[in-house]
């Protein structure tokens, strides 16, 4: 079994741990849909897998500001803890979840986190996807950038020849300064131009 297969197997095992916990937490919050606790199952899958995807994006990308992905990952971990810890305390103490959470500001805060956590997950995943997409786009642009870089010498050669025709009294240093290249590039440009051989003899050395 290779490392990827082991990783996927571990993800499945983690989901077997998380889904029952979310089911217990959401039992009194969300109704069953088609006889199934779809909200609990969905949250039990989305939060752990989504957090893993965001962390994977942070680990793989080399873009600037990549640490925002790590911040998003930590936020998702905190949200999951806030959602599940009261249920764990209720199970530990043998009390209903409502008694542990209470009915004051703590309860309002907990319910707010539960209800808004999917939207936080969407934002984190969208950011992770954007980082991955930008990385691929940059990779696709590399061949074009290489072609541009390869075309630059010939472009500079043409500029050298053109300026040499317009300003025959300019030295190699002056031509190099105007074009933005080295004097050796100027020499090669003039040597490669059949019509500049006579001019090359007239150009002053520096």
Buried (B, 14 or more C-beta within 10 A) or exposed (E): EEEEEEEEEEBEEBBEEBBBBBBBBBEEEBEEEEEEBBBBBBBBBBBBBBBBBBBBBBEEBEBEEBEBBBEBBEBBBEBBEBBBEBBBBBEEEEEEBEEBBEEEEEBEEBEEBBEEBBEBBEEBBEBBEEBBEEBEEEEEEEEEEEEEEEEEEEEBBEBBBEBBEEEEEBBBBBBBEBBEBEBEBBBBBBEEBEEBEEBBEEBEEE
